[in-house]
Amino acid sequence: MRAPRRYIPGISAHVFQRGHNRLPIFHKTADYKYFLTLVRQASAECGVDVHAYAVMNNHYHLIATPQHERALPQAMQTIDGEYTRYYNREHCRSGTAWNARYRSKLIEDEAYWLTCLRYVEQNPVNAQIVRSAELYEWTSYRVHAMGGFNDWLTPHPVYLQLGDTPADRQRAYRLLCEVSDTVVDLPRCLTPRLP
């Protein structure tokens, strides 16, 4: 029997899921859009604040904070289940779309939260799909780094600490994304030198 997952209201989690046998699960624009619509709806209905995402062709990442203990499992069950039904209809197939149940890791300190945000949103760059994160459409990078419009992501307090204004936060986050993949030095990144 699988061990129950424990989520603490107010503590973020890095959630990730892969397509069955690591095969592509997102093929066309409609697939990406439908998936993100599911994330938006399920998180609102289940009480989950989604802060960031990256949807790749064979997996996805979310950074999310549950508002109550069962919020995240309920949202993920809806998201993964509904996407499987959609995917099977669209691609004339049956069975699971996913490799296993989703995986997650609690993000219990602020420096690690920023490291996860950078990791998630830089995923297309690290996979060598694009040279620069703003060139990839299916992440939240443009929201955090460039002020892109999004009416359903919830800004996390750690991100909000990056600057007093949206422009300051975006500039600080872009600078943060230019550093190596090591864990973020929180005091330095919260008071970056802005050009």
N, CA and C of each residue as an Amber inpcrd file, in Angstrom:
protein
   585
   0.8370000  -1.1840000   0.0000000   0.0000000   0.0000000   0.0000000
   0.8840000   1.2510000   0.0000000   0.4790000   2.2410000  -0.7710000
   1.2690000   3.4740000  -0.8670000   1.1260000   4.3190000   0.3940000
   2.2350000   4.9090000   0.8060000   2.2000000   5.7890000   1.9720000
   1.4220000   7.0490000   1.6170000   0.5800000   7.5380000   2.5360000
  -0.1480000   8.7710000   2.2470000   0.8100000   9.9550000   2.1750000
   0.4940000  10.8860000   1.3240000   1.3090000  12.0890000   1.2080000
   0.8310000  13.1070000   2.2230000   1.7720000  13.8070000   2.7910000
   1.4390000  14.8160000   3.7860000   1.7680000  16.1890000   3.2200000
   0.7970000  17.0500000   3.2200000   0.9960000  18.4190000   2.7790000
   0.5870000  19.3470000   3.9070000   1.3540000  20.4050000   4.0520000
   1.1140000  21.3590000   5.1260000   0.5260000  22.6220000   4.5060000
  -0.6500000  23.0220000   4.9410000  -1.2190000  24.2640000   4.3960000
  -0.2250000  25.4150000   4.5390000  -0.0400000  26.1430000   3.4460000
   0.8650000  27.2880000   3.4570000   2.3010000  26.9620000   3.0810000
   2.6540000  25.6690000   2.9500000   4.0030000  25.2750000   2.5510000
   3.9590000  24.8170000   1.0960000   4.7910000  25.4300000   0.2620000
   4.7940000  25.1080000  -1.1710000   5.3750000  23.7240000  -1.4330000
   4.9950000  23.1880000  -2.5960000   5.5530000  21.9240000  -3.0710000
   5.9410000  22.0780000  -4.5360000   7.0240000  21.4300000  -4.8910000
   7.4150000  21.3020000  -6.2980000   6.8140000  19.9830000  -6.7680000
   5.8720000  20.0640000  -7.6930000   5.1480000  18.8990000  -8.1940000
   5.6160000  18.6290000  -9.6190000   5.8610000  17.3550000  -9.9260000
   6.2640000  17.0230000 -11.2880000   5.6990000  15.6660000 -11.6770000
   5.4680000  15.5200000 -12.9770000   4.8440000  14.3280000 -13.5050000
   5.3620000  14.0860000 -14.9170000   5.5820000  12.8180000 -15.2690000
   6.0900000  12.4580000 -16.5910000   5.0680000  11.6320000 -17.3600000
   5.1240000  11.7360000 -18.6810000   4.3010000  10.8990000 -19.5310000
   4.7020000   9.4360000 -19.4150000   3.7500000   8.5400000 -19.6930000
   3.9930000   7.1040000 -19.6230000   5.2150000   6.7310000 -20.4610000
   6.1190000   5.9540000 -19.8600000   7.3800000   5.5560000 -20.4980000
   8.2150000   6.7500000 -20.9630000   7.9890000   7.8920000 -20.3460000
   8.7030000   9.1340000 -20.6770000   8.4570000   9.5920000 -22.1120000
   7.3480000   9.1490000 -22.6680000   7.0010000   9.5350000 -24.0320000
   6.2990000  10.8790000 -24.0310000   6.3080000  11.5900000 -25.1580000
   5.5930000  12.8700000 -25.2300000   4.1190000  12.7130000 -24.8850000
   3.6290000  13.6750000 -24.1490000   2.2360000  13.6990000 -23.7070000
   1.5560000  14.9990000 -24.1340000   2.3590000  15.9510000 -24.5850000
   1.8600000  17.2170000 -25.1270000   2.4210000  17.3480000 -26.5410000
   1.5310000  17.3560000 -27.5270000   1.9690000  17.3380000 -28.9190000
   1.6720000  18.6300000 -29.6690000   0.5680000  19.2490000 -29.3430000
   0.1160000  20.4060000 -30.1090000  -0.3120000  21.5130000 -29.1530000
  -0.4670000  22.6960000 -29.6920000  -0.8320000  23.8570000 -28.8820000
  -2.0750000  23.5900000 -28.0410000  -3.0710000  22.9270000 -28.6240000
  -4.3120000  22.6460000 -27.8900000  -4.0590000  21.7960000 -26.6550000
  -3.0990000  20.8710000 -26.7190000  -2.7780000  20.0360000 -25.5530000
  -2.2490000  20.8940000 -24.4040000  -1.3050000  21.7730000 -24.7050000
  -0.7260000  22.6460000 -23.6780000  -1.8050000  23.5560000 -23.0790000
  -2.6100000  24.1330000 -23.9470000  -3.6560000  25.0460000 -23.4730000
  -4.6770000  24.3210000 -22.6040000  -5.0890000  23.1400000 -23.0150000
  -6.0710000  22.3940000 -22.2430000  -5.5080000  22.0320000 -20.8780000
  -4.2500000  21.5880000 -20.8530000  -3.6270000  21.2310000 -19.5830000
  -3.5880000  22.4310000 -18.6370000  -3.1610000  23.5730000 -19.1310000
  -3.0820000  24.7540000 -18.2690000  -4.4660000  25.2190000 -17.8230000
  -5.4710000  25.0220000 -18.6590000  -6.8440000  25.3210000 -18.2360000
  -7.2520000  24.4080000 -17.0880000  -6.8910000  23.1360000 -17.1770000
  -7.1770000  22.2050000 -16.0780000  -6.4740000  22.6350000 -14.7930000
  -5.2170000  23.0340000 -14.9060000  -4.4660000  23.4790000 -13.7160000
  -5.1660000  24.6810000 -13.0910000  -5.5360000  25.6220000 -13.9250000
  -6.2110000  26.8300000 -13.4350000  -7.5080000  26.4830000 -12.7190000
  -8.3500000  25.6660000 -13.3490000  -9.6560000  25.3400000 -12.7730000
  -9.5350000  24.4790000 -11.5190000  -8.7290000  23.4260000 -11.5840000
  -8.6170000  22.5160000 -10.4400000  -7.9870000  23.1990000  -9.2390000
  -7.0040000  24.0420000  -9.4700000  -6.3720000  24.7230000  -8.3340000
  -7.3570000  25.6800000  -7.6690000  -8.1660000  26.3730000  -8.4560000
  -9.1630000  27.2820000  -7.8780000 -10.2290000  26.5070000  -7.1120000
 -10.6960000  25.4040000  -7.6770000 -11.7630000  24.6180000  -7.0400000
 -11.2860000  23.8930000  -5.7830000 -10.0230000  23.4760000  -5.7680000
  -9.5290000  22.6490000  -4.6680000  -8.7860000  23.4380000  -3.5920000
  -8.5100000  24.7050000  -3.8290000  -7.8200000  25.5050000  -2.8220000
  -6.3070000  25.3930000  -2.8970000  -5.7600000  25.5520000  -4.0990000
  -4.3110000  25.4960000  -4.3040000  -3.8790000  26.7890000  -4.9830000
  -2.8570000  27.4220000  -4.4460000  -2.2590000  28.5890000  -5.0920000
  -1.1110000  28.0970000  -5.9680000  -1.2270000  28.2960000  -7.2700000
  -0.1560000  27.9150000  -8.1890000   0.7030000  29.1530000  -8.4240000
   2.0050000  28.9830000  -8.2380000   2.9450000  30.1020000  -8.3570000
   3.7590000  30.0540000  -9.6450000   3.9900000  28.8490000 -10.1730000
   4.8400000  28.7130000 -11.3590000   4.5450000  27.3830000 -12.0380000
   4.8970000  27.3280000 -13.3230000   4.7200000  26.0850000 -14.0770000
   5.6990000  26.0380000 -15.2430000   5.9320000  24.8140000 -15.6950000
   6.6230000  24.5600000 -16.9610000   5.9960000  23.3020000 -17.5320000
   5.5260000  23.3950000 -18.7560000   4.9390000  22.2370000 -19.4290000
   5.8380000  21.9070000 -20.6060000   6.5000000  20.7680000 -20.5240000
   7.4030000  20.2990000 -21.5620000   6.6600000  19.2550000 -22.3930000
   7.2860000  18.7000000 -23.4160000   6.5200000  17.7770000 -24.2530000
   6.2160000  16.4490000 -23.5630000   7.0660000  16.0080000 -22.6090000
   6.8070000  14.7240000 -21.9630000   6.6890000  14.7960000 -20.4340000
   6.6410000  16.0030000 -19.8870000   6.4700000  16.1430000 -18.4390000
   6.0580000  17.5710000 -18.1030000   5.7030000  17.7590000 -16.8320000
   5.3940000  19.1150000 -16.3700000   5.8960000  19.3080000 -14.9500000
   6.0250000  20.5810000 -14.5810000   6.3980000  21.0000000 -13.2290000
   5.4030000  22.0570000 -12.7700000   5.0540000  22.0130000 -11.4970000
   4.2620000  23.0660000 -10.8670000   4.9260000  23.4210000  -9.5450000
   4.8420000  24.6780000  -9.1650000   5.1430000  25.0720000  -7.7910000
   3.8250000  25.5940000  -7.2370000   3.3550000  24.9400000  -6.1850000
   2.0140000  25.2270000  -5.6820000   1.9760000  25.1420000  -4.1700000
   1.0660000  25.9080000  -3.5900000   0.8870000  25.9230000  -2.1380000
  -0.5520000  25.5560000  -1.8150000  -0.7580000  24.4620000  -1.0740000
  -2.1210000  24.0770000  -0.7050000  -2.6550000  24.9500000   0.4260000
  -3.9510000  25.2170000   0.3650000  -4.5980000  25.9960000   1.4230000
  -5.1060000  25.1060000   2.5580000  -5.2300000  23.8090000   2.2950000
  -5.5860000  22.8390000   3.3350000  -4.9120000  21.5140000   2.9900000
  -4.9140000  20.5790000   3.9280000  -4.1280000  19.3560000   3.8090000
  -4.4710000  18.5170000   2.5760000  -5.7060000  18.4630000   2.1710000
  -6.1280000  17.6260000   1.0370000  -6.1730000  18.3910000  -0.2850000
  -5.8830000  19.6740000  -0.2770000  -6.0460000  20.5040000  -1.4740000
  -5.1950000  20.0240000  -2.6480000  -3.9140000  19.8090000  -2.4070000
  -3.0270000  19.4430000  -3.5050000  -3.3410000  18.0580000  -4.0690000
  -3.5210000  17.0210000  -3.2330000  -3.8980000  15.7180000  -3.7980000
  -5.2010000  15.7680000  -4.6050000  -6.1790000  16.5160000  -4.1210000
  -7.4400000  16.6290000  -4.8570000  -7.2310000  17.3140000  -6.2080000
  -6.4710000  18.3920000  -6.2140000  -6.2100000  19.1020000  -7.4680000
  -5.4510000  18.2200000  -8.4450000  -4.4370000  17.5070000  -7.9580000
  -3.6310000  16.6750000  -8.8480000  -4.4350000  15.5010000  -9.3990000
  -5.2990000  14.9360000  -8.5910000  -6.1530000  13.8530000  -9.0840000
  -7.0350000  14.3530000 -10.2290000  -7.5860000  15.5440000 -10.0640000
  -8.4220000  16.1260000 -11.1140000  -7.6040000  16.4310000 -12.3600000
  -6.4650000  17.0890000 -12.1850000  -5.6360000  17.4900000 -13.3280000
  -5.1740000  16.2720000 -14.1210000  -4.5520000  15.3190000 -13.4370000
  -4.0000000  14.1610000 -14.1490000  -5.1050000  13.2780000 -14.7290000
  -6.1930000  13.1030000 -13.9900000  -7.2980000  12.2850000 -14.4910000
  -7.9850000  12.9020000 -15.6950000  -8.2970000  14.1850000 -15.6090000
  -8.9750000  14.8590000 -16.7270000  -8.0740000  14.9590000 -17.9510000
  -6.7710000  15.2010000 -17.7200000  -5.8870000  15.2750000 -18.8820000
  -5.7680000  13.9130000 -19.5570000  -5.7310000  12.8330000 -18.7860000
  -5.6870000  11.4920000 -19.3720000  -6.9160000  11.2400000 -20.2400000
  -8.0950000  11.5970000 -19.7400000  -9.3180000  11.4080000 -20.5390000
  -9.2610000  12.2300000 -21.8290000  -8.8350000  13.4690000 -21.7130000
  -8.6950000  14.3230000 -22.8940000  -7.6880000  13.7150000 -23.8720000
  -6.5240000  13.3260000 -23.3780000  -5.4510000  12.8090000 -24.2260000
  -5.8940000  11.5380000 -24.9560000  -6.5680000  10.6540000 -24.2400000
  -7.0270000   9.4200000 -24.8640000  -8.0600000   9.6900000 -25.9570000
  -8.9610000  10.6300000 -25.7090000  -9.9460000  11.0020000 -26.7470000
  -9.2470000  11.5840000 -27.9740000  -8.3620000  12.5190000 -27.7350000
  -7.6940000  13.2260000 -28.8230000  -6.7840000  12.3350000 -29.6540000
  -6.2030000  11.3320000 -29.0270000  -5.1930000  10.5270000 -29.7010000
  -5.6250000   9.0720000 -29.8980000  -6.9320000   8.8240000 -29.7390000
  -7.5110000   7.4900000 -30.0010000  -6.7260000   6.3810000 -29.2980000
  -6.6060000   6.5160000 -27.9990000  -5.8640000   5.5280000 -27.2250000
  -6.5970000   5.2530000 -25.9260000  -6.0910000   4.3240000 -25.1270000
  -6.6620000   4.0400000 -23.8140000  -5.5250000   3.8220000 -22.8260000
  -5.8750000   3.7750000 -21.5660000  -4.8680000   3.5510000 -20.5350000
  -4.3600000   4.8580000 -19.9500000  -3.4010000   4.7180000 -19.0780000
  -2.8780000   5.8950000 -18.3960000  -2.0090000   6.7340000 -19.3240000
  -2.0300000   8.0120000 -19.0880000  -1.1460000   8.9110000 -19.8270000
   0.1590000   9.1260000 -19.0700000   0.1750000   8.7650000 -17.7830000
   1.2890000   9.1360000 -16.9210000   2.1290000   7.9310000 -16.5320000
   3.3740000   8.1910000 -16.2160000   4.3240000   7.1490000 -15.8550000
   3.9690000   6.4860000 -14.5220000   3.5030000   7.2530000 -13.5890000
   3.1290000   6.7800000 -12.2510000   2.3440000   7.9210000 -11.6190000
   2.0930000   7.8270000 -10.3230000   1.4490000   8.9790000  -9.6930000
   2.4570000  10.1260000  -9.6330000   1.9380000  11.3230000  -9.5650000
   2.8130000  12.4970000  -9.5660000   3.7750000  12.4460000  -8.3870000
   4.8970000  13.1190000  -8.5500000   5.8750000  13.2230000  -7.4730000
   5.8820000  14.6580000  -6.9670000   6.3010000  14.8230000  -5.7340000
   6.3590000  16.1700000  -5.1740000   7.4010000  16.2390000  -4.0740000
   7.8690000  17.4630000  -3.8670000   8.8430000  17.7130000  -2.8110000
   8.4670000  19.0170000  -2.1300000   8.3680000  18.9810000  -0.8050000
   8.0560000  20.1960000  -0.0590000   9.2120000  21.1880000  -0.1700000
   8.8620000  22.4490000  -0.2280000   9.8520000  23.5290000  -0.3040000
   9.7490000  24.2920000   1.0130000  10.6400000  23.9700000   1.9310000
  10.4760000  24.4730000   3.2900000  11.3420000  25.6660000   3.6510000
  12.2040000  26.1210000   2.7410000  12.9350000  27.3470000   3.0590000
  12.9450000  28.2780000   1.8560000  13.1370000  29.5540000   2.1190000
  12.9790000  30.5890000   1.1040000  14.0280000  30.5070000  -0.0040000
  15.2700000  30.2250000   0.3660000  16.3140000  30.1320000  -0.6570000
  16.0100000  28.9790000  -1.6010000  15.5700000  27.8610000  -1.0620000
  15.2460000  26.7140000  -1.9100000  14.0180000  27.0160000  -2.7750000
  13.1010000  27.8200000  -2.2630000  11.9210000  28.1810000  -3.0600000
  12.3660000  28.9140000  -4.3310000  13.2420000  29.8600000  -4.2020000
  13.7370000  30.5910000  -5.3760000  14.5460000  29.6870000  -6.3050000
  15.3050000  28.7630000  -5.7340000  16.0610000  27.8150000  -6.5480000
  15.1020000  26.9570000  -7.3700000  14.0150000  26.5010000  -6.7600000
  13.0160000  25.7070000  -7.4790000  12.3380000  26.5280000  -8.5710000
  12.0010000  27.7720000  -8.2630000  11.3690000  28.6310000  -9.2600000
  12.2830000  28.7630000 -10.4850000  13.5270000  29.0510000 -10.2320000
  14.4770000  29.1860000 -11.3340000  14.6070000  27.8710000 -12.0960000
  14.7150000  26.7570000 -11.3860000  14.8430000  25.4480000 -12.0290000
  13.6390000  25.1540000 -12.9320000  12.4400000  25.3660000 -12.4140000
  11.2260000  25.0770000 -13.1760000  11.1700000  25.9360000 -14.4370000
  11.3750000  27.2180000 -14.2960000  11.1950000  28.1240000 -15.4260000
  12.3620000  28.0930000 -16.4180000  13.5080000  27.5860000 -15.9980000
  14.6460000  27.4380000 -16.9010000  14.6810000  26.0480000 -17.5490000
  13.7000000  25.2180000 -17.2650000  13.6710000  23.8590000 -17.7850000
  13.8310000  23.7800000 -19.3060000  13.1460000  24.6030000 -20.0970000
  13.3230000  24.5290000 -21.5580000  14.7320000  24.9230000 -22.0120000
  15.3840000  25.8060000 -21.2710000  16.7620000  26.1990000 -21.6000000
  17.6960000  25.0440000 -21.2740000  17.5270000  24.4590000 -20.0880000
  18.3810000  23.3370000 -19.6810000  18.1990000  22.1300000 -20.5890000
  17.0100000  21.9690000 -21.1550000  16.7460000  20.8690000 -22.0980000
  17.1970000  21.2150000 -23.5130000  17.7330000  22.4050000 -23.6870000
  18.2500000  22.9000000 -24.9720000  17.1620000  22.9770000 -26.0460000
  15.9580000  23.3080000 -25.6090000  14.8530000  23.5290000 -26.5490000
  14.9010000  24.9620000 -27.0620000  15.2510000  25.8820000 -26.1620000
  15.4010000  27.2930000 -26.5250000  16.6950000  27.7990000 -25.9010000
  17.2170000  28.8990000 -26.4400000  18.4410000  29.4820000 -25.8770000
  18.1570000  30.4000000 -24.7060000  16.9410000  30.9310000 -24.6720000
  16.5720000  31.8890000 -23.6320000  15.1520000  31.5850000 -23.1610000
  14.9320000  31.6450000 -21.8490000  13.6620000  31.2040000 -21.2700000
  12.4490000  31.9530000 -21.8100000  12.6080000  33.2290000 -22.1590000
  11.4440000  33.9880000 -22.6330000  10.9610000  33.5240000 -24.0030000
  11.7490000  32.6940000 -24.6850000  11.3620000  32.1920000 -26.0060000
  10.4250000  30.9920000 -25.9330000  10.2660000  30.4170000 -24.7460000
   9.4090000  29.2380000 -24.5860000   8.0600000  29.6640000 -24.0270000
   7.0120000  29.3020000 -24.7220000   5.6760000  29.7890000 -24.3900000
   5.0430000  29.1410000 -23.1670000   5.4230000  27.9080000 -22.8340000
   4.6550000  27.1260000 -21.8710000   5.2850000  27.0780000 -20.4830000
   5.8500000  28.1920000 -20.0430000   6.2850000  28.3370000 -18.6510000
   5.7670000  29.6770000 -18.1340000   5.9270000  29.8610000 -16.8480000
   5.5300000  31.1280000 -16.2240000   6.6830000  32.1250000 -16.1810000
   7.7880000  31.8310000 -16.8590000   8.9530000  32.7180000 -16.8210000
   8.6010000  34.1470000 -17.2380000   7.8690000  34.3130000 -18.3020000
   7.5380000  35.6610000 -18.7840000   6.7590000  36.4660000 -17.7470000
   5.9840000  35.7890000 -16.9190000   5.2380000  36.4770000 -15.8560000
   6.2070000  37.0370000 -14.8270000   7.1230000  36.1940000 -14.3520000
   8.0370000  36.6080000 -13.2890000   9.1610000  37.5210000 -13.7660000
   9.6380000  37.3030000 -14.9790000  10.8160000  38.0390000 -15.4460000
  10.4830000  39.2410000 -16.3090000   9.2730000  39.2640000 -16.8890000
   8.9720000  40.3060000 -17.8600000   7.6120000  40.9660000 -17.6400000
   6.9070000  40.5730000 -16.5930000   5.6020000  41.1750000 -16.3240000
   4.5050000  40.7110000 -17.2590000   4.6670000  39.5110000 -17.8400000
   3.6390000  38.9720000 -18.7280000   2.3080000  38.8130000 -18.0060000
   1.2290000  38.9750000 -18.7320000  -0.1020000  38.9030000 -18.1320000
  -0.4470000  37.4680000 -17.7640000  -0.9480000  37.3010000 -16.5620000
  -1.5030000  36.0360000 -16.1110000  -2.4660000  36.3670000 -14.9840000
  -3.7100000  35.9270000 -15.1110000  -4.7020000  36.2840000 -14.0920000
  -5.0140000  35.1490000 -13.1300000  -4.2200000  34.0720000 -13.1480000
  -4.5130000  32.9740000 -12.2280000  -3.3230000  32.5170000 -11.3860000
  -2.1100000  32.8650000 -11.7460000  -0.9820000  32.5430000 -10.8720000
  -1.0210000  33.4380000  -9.6340000  -0.6170000  32.8840000  -8.5090000
  -0.5670000  33.6370000  -7.2580000   0.8820000  33.9980000  -6.9640000
   1.2170000  35.2870000  -6.8860000   2.5970000  35.6560000  -6.5440000
   2.9480000  35.1470000  -5.1420000   4.0710000  34.4870000  -5.0150000
   4.5040000  33.9610000  -3.7170000   5.2120000  35.0590000  -2.9280000
   5.0800000  35.0720000  -1.6000000   5.7550000  36.1030000  -0.7960000
   7.2660000  36.1810000  -1.0280000   7.9160000  35.0560000  -1.2890000
   9.3570000  35.0860000  -1.5270000   9.6580000  35.8440000  -2.8190000
   8.8700000  35.6020000  -3.8520000   9.0610000  36.3500000  -5.1010000
   8.7980000  37.8360000  -4.8650000   7.7590000  38.1560000  -4.1100000
   7.4090000  39.5540000  -3.8670000   8.5090000  40.3040000  -3.1130000
   9.3190000  39.5730000  -2.3470000  10.4250000  40.1950000  -1.6130000
  11.5850000  40.6190000  -2.5200000  11.5500000  40.2280000  -3.7710000
  12.6640000  40.5600000  -4.6700000  12.7390000  42.0420000  -5.0100000
  11.6790000  42.7890000  -4.7650000  11.7100000  44.2190000  -5.0660000
  10.4410000  44.9080000  -4.6300000  10.5050000  46.2410000  -4.5500000
   9.3550000  47.0230000  -4.0940000   8.3120000  47.2310000  -5.1850000
   8.7170000  47.1500000  -6.4290000   7.7890000  47.3700000  -7.5420000
   7.8430000  46.1610000  -8.4710000   6.8220000  45.9850000  -9.3160000
   6.8960000  44.8830000 -10.2830000   8.1510000  44.9400000 -11.1470000
   8.5280000  46.1290000 -11.6160000   9.7270000  46.2480000 -12.4560000
  10.9800000  45.8310000 -11.6940000  11.0900000  46.2240000 -10.4200000
  12.2480000  45.8290000  -9.6030000  12.2950000  44.3140000  -9.4230000
  11.1450000  43.7000000  -9.1590000  11.0940000  42.2430000  -8.9740000
  11.4870000  41.5190000 -10.2650000  10.9710000  41.9860000 -11.3720000
  11.2860000  41.3470000 -12.6560000  12.7800000  41.4470000 -12.9580000
  13.3470000  42.6050000 -12.7320000  14.7780000  42.8040000 -12.9830000
  15.6120000  41.9080000 -12.0660000  15.2420000  41.8630000 -10.7920000
  15.9740000  41.0280000  -9.8350000  15.8690000  39.5520000 -10.2100000
  14.7020000  39.1400000 -10.6510000  14.5290000  37.7380000 -11.0280000
  15.3360000  37.3980000 -12.2860000  15.3690000  38.3060000 -13.2440000
  16.1870000  38.0550000 -14.4360000  17.6590000  37.8870000 -14.0500000
  18.1350000  38.7250000 -13.1290000  19.5100000  38.6030000 -12.6570000
  19.7270000  37.2690000 -11.9500000  18.7680000  36.8630000 -11.1660000
  18.8360000  35.5920000 -10.4580000  18.9530000  34.4290000 -11.4450000
  18.2460000  34.5120000 -12.5430000  18.2700000  33.4410000 -13.5510000
  19.5810000  33.3910000 -14.3210000  20.3870000  34.4250000 -14.2270000
  21.6820000  34.4380000 -14.9050000  22.7710000  33.7370000 -14.1170000
  22.5350000  33.4750000 -12.8270000  23.5610000  32.8160000 -12.0050000
  23.4890000  31.3120000 -12.2180000  24.4930000  30.5980000 -11.7070000
  24.5830000  29.1500000 -11.9000000  23.4370000  28.4300000 -11.2010000
  23.3880000  27.1100000 -11.3870000  22.2950000  26.3070000 -10.8500000
  22.4850000  25.9090000  -9.3920000  23.2980000  26.6060000  -8.6530000
  23.4600000  26.3070000  -7.2460000  22.3000000  26.9140000  -6.4670000
  22.1810000  26.5150000  -5.2040000  21.1250000  27.0720000  -4.3560000
  21.3720000  28.5620000  -4.2040000  20.3000000  29.3150000  -4.2470000
  20.3670000  30.7740000  -4.2200000  20.8570000  31.2640000  -2.8670000
  21.7420000  32.2420000  -2.8800000  22.1570000  32.9500000  -1.6720000
  21.0810000  33.9840000  -1.3870000  20.1710000  33.6700000  -0.4780000
  18.9710000  34.4760000  -0.2950000  19.2390000  35.9420000   0.0220000
  20.0790000  36.2680000   0.9920000  20.2560000  37.6990000   1.2730000
  20.7580000  38.4700000   0.0640000  21.6780000  37.9080000  -0.6990000
  22.1880000  38.6070000  -1.8780000  21.1020000  38.7540000  -2.9350000
  20.3190000  37.6920000  -3.1660000  19.3340000  37.7740000  -4.2440000
  18.1710000  38.6680000  -3.8470000  17.9310000  38.8430000  -2.5690000
  16.8350000  39.7230000  -2.1750000  17.2420000  41.1870000  -2.2010000
  18.5340000  41.4340000  -2.2890000  18.9920000  42.8140000  -2.3890000
  19.9650000  42.9300000  -3.5640000  19.5300000  42.5400000  -4.7500000
  20.4400000  42.5610000  -5.8940000  20.7940000  43.9740000  -6.3040000
  21.9380000  44.0840000  -6.9500000  22.3110000  45.3690000  -7.5370000
  21.5420000  45.5310000  -8.8240000  20.7220000  46.5360000  -8.8760000
  19.9190000  46.7650000 -10.0730000  20.5920000  47.8150000 -10.9330000
  20.6970000  47.5500000 -12.2560000  21.3500000  48.5260000 -13.1290000
  20.6060000  49.8310000 -13.1980000
